[in-house]
Amino acid sequence: MSSGRVARMASRRKVTLENLDDAIADILKQYEGDVVDKTKEITAAVTKEGVQAIKNESLMKFSNVDLPRGRYGSGWTSQLETGRFSAQGIIYNSKYPGLPHLLEHGHIVRTTGKRTPGSKDEVEGVEHIAKVEEKITQEYIQKIEAGL
């Protein structure tokens, strides 16, 4: 909150020693609202950027997968869950909900049912989600620190 806003709030009424605690409580309540609003705004923006980044990463890494071209990458979307004092951005693949885990961490081939490292029975994971998560987490922290 800018010092000009605090000054305007304090100038709305005369602050005396008797009502100083009420004036401070009012200023802190307004500041709390500003912080919550700014946090929700930043969370929404970074979540949208994260969806775009993971779409790009998915299209680059999995353009040759047996899925119809671009469907895995285009399935990424987000949801913003907000509470009274919180905001949480959730990024997920709506078209293939179980596939990101398999592609990120690897899996065994369905026909053999066994996992032997280095054999044709195992599909290696391709890290594409963790890189984006780390990048947007750092970006989120920087924007929150700069915004507040």
MDAnalysis code that builds the backbone (N, CA, C; Angstrom):
import MDAnalysis as mda
import numpy as np

u = mda.Universe.empty(444, n_residues=148, atom_resindex=np.repeat(np.arange(148), 3), trajectory=True)
u.add_TopologyAttr("name", ["N", "CA", "C"] * 148)
u.add_TopologyAttr("resid", np.arange(1, 149))
u.add_TopologyAttr("resname", ["MET", "SER", "SER", "GLY", "ARG", "VAL", "ALA", "ARG", "MET", "ALA", "SER", "ARG", "ARG", "LYS", "VAL", "THR", "LEU", "GLU", "ASN", "LEU", "ASP", "ASP", "ALA", "ILE", "ALA", "ASP", "ILE", "LEU", "LYS", "GLN", "TYR", "GLU", "GLY", "ASP", "VAL", "VAL", "ASP", "LYS", "THR", "LYS", "GLU", "ILE", "THR", "ALA", "ALA", "VAL", "THR", "LYS", "GLU", "GLY", "VAL", "GLN", "ALA", "ILE", "LYS", "ASN", "GLU", "SER", "LEU", "MET", "LYS", "PHE", "SER", "ASN", "VAL", "ASP", "LEU", "PRO", "ARG", "GLY", "ARG", "TYR", "GLY", "SER", "GLY", "TRP", "THR", "SER", "GLN", "LEU", "GLU", "THR", "GLY", "ARG", "PHE", "SER", "ALA", "GLN", "GLY", "ILE", "ILE", "TYR", "ASN", "SER", "LYS", "TYR", "PRO", "GLY", "LEU", "PRO", "HIS", "LEU", "LEU", "GLU", "HIS", "GLY", "HIS", "ILE", "VAL", "ARG", "THR", "THR", "GLY", "LYS", "ARG", "THR", "PRO", "GLY", "SER", "LYS", "ASP", "GLU", "VAL", "GLU", "GLY", "VAL", "GLU", "HIS", "ILE", "ALA", "LYS", "VAL", "GLU", "GLU", "LYS", "ILE", "THR", "GLN", "GLU", "TYR", "ILE", "GLN", "LYS", "ILE", "GLU", "ALA", "GLY", "LEU"])
u.atoms.positions = np.array([
    [0.856, -1.159, 0.000],
    [0.000, 0.000, 0.000],
    [0.906, 1.227, 0.000],
    [0.563, 2.205, -0.798],
    [1.391, 3.404, -0.871],
    [1.151, 4.291, 0.338],
    [2.151, 5.115, 0.639],
    [2.021, 6.006, 1.797],
    [0.945, 7.066, 1.562],
    [0.687, 7.399, 0.278],
    [-0.374, 8.357, -0.032],
    [-1.743, 7.831, 0.349],
    [-1.943, 6.531, 0.123],
    [-3.224, 5.924, 0.467],
    [-3.421, 5.901, 1.984],
    [-2.354, 5.590, 2.720],
    [-2.427, 5.591, 4.180],
    [-2.747, 6.989, 4.680],
    [-2.102, 7.990, 4.081],
    [-2.339, 9.372, 4.499],
    [-3.786, 9.781, 4.232],
    [-4.333, 9.361, 3.070],
    [-5.727, 9.694, 2.761],
    [-6.672, 9.031, 3.746],
    [-6.368, 7.757, 4.099],
    [-7.237, 7.059, 5.040],
    [-7.195, 7.725, 6.406],
    [-6.002, 8.131, 6.819],
    [-5.866, 8.773, 8.126],
    [-6.512, 10.152, 8.121],
    [-6.547, 10.815, 6.962],
    [-7.105, 12.160, 6.919],
    [-8.629, 12.158, 6.832],
    [-9.252, 11.026, 6.687],
    [-10.702, 10.954, 6.601],
    [-11.364, 11.335, 7.919],
    [-10.707, 11.077, 8.985],
    [-11.252, 11.430, 10.286],
    [-10.107, 11.857, 11.185],
    [-10.464, 12.554, 12.186],
    [-9.460, 13.034, 13.116],
    [-9.062, 11.886, 14.041],
    [-7.761, 11.647, 14.113],
    [-7.254, 10.565, 14.939],
    [-6.733, 11.168, 16.231],
    [-7.311, 10.683, 17.310],
    [-6.868, 11.113, 18.627],
    [-6.286, 9.912, 19.350],
    [-5.767, 10.146, 20.504],
    [-5.195, 9.064, 21.286],
    [-6.255, 8.019, 21.655],
    [-7.483, 8.462, 21.843],
    [-8.557, 7.543, 22.217],
    [-8.956, 6.615, 21.067],
    [-8.919, 7.100, 19.830],
    [-9.340, 6.253, 18.712],
    [-8.168, 5.833, 17.812],
    [-6.959, 5.931, 18.304],
    [-5.775, 5.535, 17.531],
    [-5.816, 4.059, 17.173],
    [-6.205, 3.207, 18.108],
    [-6.248, 1.772, 17.832],
    [-7.268, 1.447, 16.737],
    [-8.397, 2.144, 16.705],
    [-9.378, 1.926, 15.644],
    [-8.837, 2.381, 14.287],
    [-8.147, 3.499, 14.268],
    [-7.574, 4.010, 13.020],
    [-6.520, 3.048, 12.476],
    [-5.676, 2.534, 13.359],
    [-4.649, 1.574, 12.926],
    [-5.304, 0.293, 12.423],
    [-6.342, -0.178, 13.120],
    [-7.051, -1.390, 12.695],
    [-7.689, -1.195, 11.320],
    [-8.251, -0.011, 11.065],
    [-8.854, 0.275, 9.758],
    [-7.800, 0.264, 8.652],
    [-6.657, 0.870, 8.921],
    [-5.576, 0.908, 7.931],
    [-5.074, -0.507, 7.645],
    [-4.894, -1.313, 8.678],
    [-4.414, -2.679, 8.488],
    [-5.438, -3.536, 7.755],
    [-6.716, -3.312, 8.007],
    [-7.759, -4.061, 7.310],
    [-7.752, -3.724, 5.820],
    [-7.586, -2.468, 5.487],
    [-7.508, -2.055, 4.091],
    [-6.269, -2.651, 3.426],
    [-5.147, -2.627, 4.146],
    [-3.906, -3.196, 3.616],
    [-4.071, -4.695, 3.380],
    [-4.734, -5.376, 4.296],
    [-4.980, -6.805, 4.151],
    [-5.769, -7.076, 2.869],
    [-6.793, -6.296, 2.620],
    [-7.582, -6.451, 1.404],
    [-6.761, -6.215, 0.151],
    [-5.899, -5.202, 0.190],
    [-5.026, -4.920, -0.949],
    [-4.070, -6.077, -1.211],
    [-3.508, -6.650, -0.151],
    [-2.572, -7.768, -0.293],
    [-3.283, -8.983, -0.881],
    [-4.459, -9.293, -0.396],
    [-5.213, -10.446, -0.903],
    [-5.560, -10.241, -2.374],
    [-6.028, -9.061, -2.739],
    [-6.376, -8.778, -4.130],
    [-5.166, -8.896, -5.047],
    [-4.045, -8.341, -4.627],
    [-2.826, -8.386, -5.430],
    [-2.325, -9.819, -5.578],
    [-2.412, -10.598, -4.498],
    [-1.980, -11.991, -4.546],
    [-2.842, -12.799, -5.517],
    [-4.145, -12.593, -5.489],
    [-5.041, -13.295, -6.413],
    [-4.750, -12.900, -7.863],
    [-4.499, -11.629, -8.081],
    [-4.190, -11.138, -9.422],
    [-2.896, -11.763, -9.954],
    [-1.862, -11.786, -9.132],
    [-0.571, -12.358, -9.536],
    [-0.709, -13.860, -9.753],
    [-1.447, -14.543, -8.890],
    [-1.636, -15.991, -9.028],
    [-2.319, -16.319, -10.355],
    [-3.347, -15.568, -10.710],
    [-4.054, -15.800, -11.968],
    [-3.128, -15.577, -13.165],
    [-2.341, -14.507, -13.123],
    [-1.444, -14.199, -14.243],
    [-0.357, -15.257, -14.404],
    [0.261, -15.670, -13.309],
    [1.333, -16.665, -13.385],
    [0.777, -18.026, -13.798],
    [-0.430, -18.350, -13.375],
    [-1.048, -19.613, -13.776],
    [-1.284, -19.643, -15.280],
    [-1.762, -18.543, -15.834],
    [-1.964, -18.468, -17.292],
    [-0.644, -18.602, -18.031],
    [0.397, -17.943, -17.523],
    [1.716, -18.065, -18.137],
    [2.227, -19.502, -18.041],
    [1.952, -20.166, -16.933],
    [2.371, -21.553, -16.751],
    [1.680, -22.489, -17.728],
    [0.397, -22.264, -17.970],
    [-0.330, -23.089, -18.941],
    [0.299, -22.942, -20.313],
    [0.592, -21.722, -20.713],
    [1.190, -21.502, -22.027],
    [2.577, -22.134, -22.120],
    [3.361, -22.019, -21.041],
    [4.708, -22.595, -21.037],
    [4.657, -24.116, -21.134],
    [3.735, -24.747, -20.419],
    [3.665, -26.214, -20.468],
    [3.090, -26.693, -21.801],
    [2.211, -25.905, -22.400],
    [1.729, -26.249, -23.743],
    [2.894, -26.242, -24.727],
    [3.697, -25.199, -24.684],
    [4.840, -25.100, -25.594],
    [5.827, -26.238, -25.362],
    [6.116, -26.519, -24.100],
    [7.048, -27.595, -23.752],
    [6.506, -28.942, -24.220],
    [5.223, -29.179, -24.037],
    [4.609, -30.445, -24.442],
    [4.630, -30.609, -25.955],
    [4.343, -29.543, -26.665],
    [4.346, -29.628, -28.127],
    [5.753, -29.884, -28.660],
    [6.764, -29.306, -28.005],
    [8.146, -29.535, -28.446],
    [8.579, -30.972, -28.165],
    [8.264, -31.488, -26.982],
    [8.763, -32.801, -26.560],
    [7.975, -33.960, -27.158],
    [6.684, -33.775, -27.393],
    [5.837, -34.908, -27.754],
    [5.139, -34.736, -29.090],
    [5.776, -34.080, -30.041],
    [5.146, -33.919, -31.344],
    [5.156, -35.226, -32.134],
    [5.999, -36.193, -31.726],
    [6.086, -37.455, -32.452],
    [5.419, -38.621, -31.701],
    [4.707, -38.354, -30.632],
    [4.021, -39.402, -29.870],
    [2.818, -39.882, -30.660],
    [2.351, -41.085, -30.381],
    [1.249, -41.683, -31.135],
    [-0.100, -40.995, -30.941],
    [-0.132, -39.919, -30.206],
    [-1.374, -39.166, -30.045],
    [-1.592, -38.315, -31.284],
    [-2.833, -37.963, -31.575],
    [-3.050, -37.031, -32.687],
    [-2.254, -35.747, -32.433],
    [-1.590, -35.265, -33.438],
    [-0.642, -34.162, -33.293],
    [-1.244, -32.985, -32.528],
    [-0.591, -32.615, -31.455],
    [-0.971, -31.439, -30.695],
    [-2.060, -31.652, -29.659],
    [-2.677, -32.800, -29.595],
    [-3.790, -32.983, -28.640],
    [-3.312, -33.000, -27.198],
    [-2.160, -33.638, -26.941],
    [-1.650, -33.665, -25.570],
    [-1.287, -32.251, -25.131],
    [-0.586, -31.534, -25.953],
    [-0.176, -30.170, -25.619],
    [-1.344, -29.214, -25.513],
    [-2.348, -29.392, -26.338],
    [-3.485, -28.471, -26.318],
    [-4.454, -28.763, -25.182],
    [-4.274, -29.885, -24.488],
    [-5.176, -30.244, -23.406],
    [-4.897, -29.534, -22.094],
    [-3.781, -28.802, -22.012],
    [-3.426, -28.136, -20.760],
    [-4.331, -26.943, -20.503],
    [-4.828, -26.864, -19.304],
    [-5.693, -25.760, -18.894],
    [-5.450, -25.483, -17.413],
    [-6.132, -24.496, -16.895],
    [-5.912, -24.151, -15.489],
    [-7.228, -23.823, -14.804],
    [-7.143, -23.816, -13.499],
    [-8.290, -23.463, -12.669],
    [-7.751, -22.637, -11.506],
    [-8.432, -21.579, -11.167],
    [-8.030, -20.734, -10.051],
    [-9.010, -20.951, -8.911],
    [-8.508, -21.449, -7.793],
    [-9.335, -21.642, -6.606],
    [-8.994, -20.543, -5.623],
    [-9.999, -19.783, -5.239],
    [-9.756, -18.682, -4.317],
    [-10.574, -18.865, -3.060],
    [-9.975, -18.469, -1.972],
    [-10.651, -18.444, -0.690],
    [-10.649, -17.014, -0.188],
    [-11.032, -16.837, 1.033],
    [-11.081, -15.484, 1.588],
    [-9.695, -14.844, 1.622],
    [-8.700, -15.620, 2.003],
    [-7.341, -15.096, 2.106],
    [-6.354, -15.871, 1.249],
    [-6.819, -16.622, 0.262],
    [-5.898, -17.456, -0.495],
    [-6.280, -17.509, -1.966],
    [-5.297, -17.898, -2.754],
    [-5.503, -18.139, -4.168],
    [-4.557, -19.256, -4.570],
    [-5.076, -20.220, -5.325],
    [-4.267, -21.346, -5.747],
    [-4.545, -21.602, -7.214],
    [-3.493, -21.604, -8.020],
    [-3.616, -21.914, -9.431],
    [-3.300, -23.376, -9.659],
    [-4.176, -24.080, -10.346],
    [-3.988, -25.496, -10.627],
    [-3.902, -25.661, -12.139],
    [-2.812, -26.275, -12.596],
    [-2.612, -26.530, -14.020],
    [-2.743, -28.036, -14.228],
    [-3.548, -28.432, -15.208],
    [-3.778, -29.853, -15.445],
    [-4.108, -30.084, -16.918],
    [-4.036, -31.348, -17.328],
    [-4.363, -31.710, -18.700],
    [-5.771, -32.291, -18.702],
    [-6.689, -31.582, -19.317],
    [-8.093, -31.995, -19.294],
    [-8.394, -33.107, -20.298],
    [-7.632, -33.207, -21.374],
    [-7.901, -34.237, -22.388],
    [-7.314, -35.586, -22.011],
    [-6.155, -35.572, -21.360],
    [-5.474, -36.811, -20.972],
    [-5.049, -36.695, -19.508],
    [-5.962, -36.847, -18.566],
    [-5.636, -36.578, -17.160],
    [-4.575, -37.485, -16.548],
    [-4.458, -38.727, -16.954],
    [-3.464, -39.624, -16.367],
    [-2.146, -39.655, -17.110],
    [-2.134, -39.149, -18.312],
    [-0.953, -39.246, -19.166],
    [0.235, -38.397, -18.709],
    [0.053, -37.193, -18.198],
    [1.226, -36.408, -17.798],
    [2.136, -37.128, -16.808],
    [1.557, -37.844, -15.862],
    [2.371, -38.575, -14.885],
    [3.198, -39.662, -15.581],
    [2.583, -40.394, -16.495],
    [3.294, -41.456, -17.202],
    [4.409, -40.896, -18.069],
    [4.139, -39.805, -18.759],
    [5.153, -39.228, -19.631],
    [6.290, -38.578, -18.840],
    [5.975, -38.005, -17.697],
    [6.986, -37.341, -16.871],
    [7.901, -38.354, -16.167],
    [7.319, -39.434, -15.656],
    [8.077, -40.369, -14.813],
    [8.392, -41.698, -15.470],
    [7.886, -41.958, -16.650],
    [8.125, -43.225, -17.310],
    [7.120, -44.268, -16.870],
    [7.093, -45.386, -17.600],
    [6.143, -46.448, -17.289],
    [6.592, -47.731, -17.967],
    [6.003, -48.837, -17.574],
    [6.301, -50.095, -18.235],
    [5.380, -50.237, -19.435],
    [5.798, -51.057, -20.372],
    [4.980, -51.298, -21.550],
    [3.807, -52.177, -21.148],
    [2.660, -51.843, -21.622],
    [1.435, -52.506, -21.191],
    [1.425, -54.003, -21.491],
    [2.005, -54.432, -22.577],
    [1.905, -55.835, -22.978],
    [2.764, -56.767, -22.135],
    [3.909, -56.309, -21.616],
    [4.780, -57.213, -20.870],
    [4.447, -57.260, -19.390],
    [4.084, -56.156, -18.795],
    [3.710, -56.115, -17.391],
    [4.859, -56.207, -16.425],
    [6.102, -56.099, -16.878],
    [7.234, -56.139, -15.966],
    [8.189, -54.993, -16.276],
    [8.948, -54.604, -15.284],
    [9.859, -53.473, -15.426],
    [11.285, -53.982, -15.246],
    [12.015, -53.925, -16.317],
    [13.439, -54.242, -16.245],
    [14.188, -53.040, -16.790],
    [14.989, -52.383, -15.954],
    [15.674, -51.148, -16.383],
    [16.505, -51.345, -17.646],
    [16.352, -50.409, -18.556],
    [17.135, -50.414, -19.787],
    [16.610, -51.327, -20.870],
    [15.560, -52.070, -20.615],
    [15.036, -52.967, -21.641],
    [13.954, -52.258, -22.452],
    [13.468, -52.959, -23.458],
    [12.397, -52.399, -24.287],
    [11.049, -52.430, -23.561],
    [11.022, -53.067, -22.389],
    [9.768, -53.159, -21.637],
    [9.453, -51.879, -20.876],
    [10.398, -50.962, -20.829],
    [10.222, -49.753, -20.044],
    [10.354, -48.519, -20.939],
    [9.455, -47.573, -20.731],
    [9.504, -46.300, -21.446],
    [10.062, -45.267, -20.472],
    [11.148, -44.631, -20.848],
    [11.773, -43.615, -19.997],
    [10.894, -42.374, -19.915],
    [10.914, -41.740, -18.778],
    [10.166, -40.502, -18.599],
    [10.878, -39.326, -19.255],
    [10.105, -38.348, -19.657],
    [10.644, -37.135, -20.259],
    [10.228, -35.973, -19.365],
    [11.211, -35.360, -18.722],
    [10.907, -34.267, -17.802],
    [10.446, -33.041, -18.586],
    [9.190, -32.703, -18.436],
    [8.660, -31.514, -19.098],
    [7.784, -30.694, -18.162],
    [7.255, -31.307, -17.125],
    [6.400, -30.593, -16.183],
    [7.235, -29.956, -15.077],
    [8.197, -30.691, -14.550],
    [9.005, -30.204, -13.424],
    [9.780, -28.944, -13.793],
    [10.292, -28.875, -15.021],
    [11.035, -27.683, -15.450],
    [10.141, -26.454, -15.459],
    [8.949, -26.620, -15.991],
    [8.010, -25.492, -16.047],
    [7.555, -25.118, -14.648],
    [7.309, -26.105, -13.795],
    [6.881, -25.832, -12.432],
    [7.936, -25.014, -11.685],
    [9.191, -25.412, -11.818],
    [10.273, -24.683, -11.148],
    [10.362, -23.238, -11.657],
    [10.237, -23.080, -12.962],
    [10.326, -21.746, -13.564],
    [9.193, -20.838, -13.093],
    [7.952, -21.335, -13.109],
    [6.839, -20.465, -12.725],
    [6.783, -20.244, -11.215],
    [7.318, -21.178, -10.440],
    [7.383, -20.966, -8.997],
    [8.323, -19.814, -8.675],
    [9.480, -19.795, -9.313],
    [10.428, -18.692, -9.104],
    [9.828, -17.363, -9.582],
    [9.164, -17.411, -10.715],
    [8.527, -16.203, -11.254],
    [7.438, -15.696, -10.312],
    [6.675, -16.609, -9.745],
    [5.610, -16.255, -8.807],
    [6.193, -15.572, -7.570],
    [7.233, -16.140, -7.024],
    [7.871, -15.566, -5.834],
    [8.385, -14.160, -6.139],
    [9.041, -13.992, -7.284],
    [9.565, -12.665, -7.653],
    [8.435, -11.655, -7.819],
    [7.343, -12.048, -8.468],
    [6.239, -11.114, -8.677],
    [5.532, -10.767, -7.375],
    [5.400, -11.725, -6.480],
    [4.785, -11.439, -5.175],
    [5.654, -10.470, -4.388],
    [6.971, -10.706, -4.359],
    [7.862, -9.814, -3.637],
    [7.856, -8.417, -4.227],
    [7.812, -8.316, -5.551],
    [7.805, -7.003, -6.203],
    [6.455, -6.313, -6.032],
    [5.375, -7.099, -6.025],
    [4.035, -6.522, -5.939],
    [3.651, -6.043, -4.552],
    [4.293, -6.592, -3.544],
    [3.945, -6.212, -2.186],
    [5.046, -5.347, -1.631],
])
